[in-house]
Amino acid sequence: MKKIMGLVAMLLAGSLATPGNLRFASQVLAQSQAPPMTDKQYQELQQKRQEEWEYLDQKEKKQYPGVRRPAADKRQEDAIKRQKDAERRLRELEEEEQ
């Protein structure tokens, strides 16, 4: 009985949600018919996005200065360990070949 009531509730919710979403379909179709961008417009858009990313990056650096440094140190230490392991393995392989 509970399963049936749950199913009816889902169907009712779906029927109420669907008509509300159909009125926006014409707006979506109108937007899909937009003319293609020119190279200049595309470059301007790329430049604007790049500036936004740089601004957000600078803002984040100012907001969390104490978090970024230890994380960078940890990444550097990990990279050094991986490099040493790779050099050790290379030497082992060269010794095996001889």
ABEGO torsion letter per residue (X at the ends): XAAAAAAAAAAAAAAAAAAAAAAAAAAAAAAAABBBBBAAAAAAAAAAAAAAAAAAAAAAAAABAAAAAAAAAAAAAAAAAAAAAAAAAAAAAAAAAX
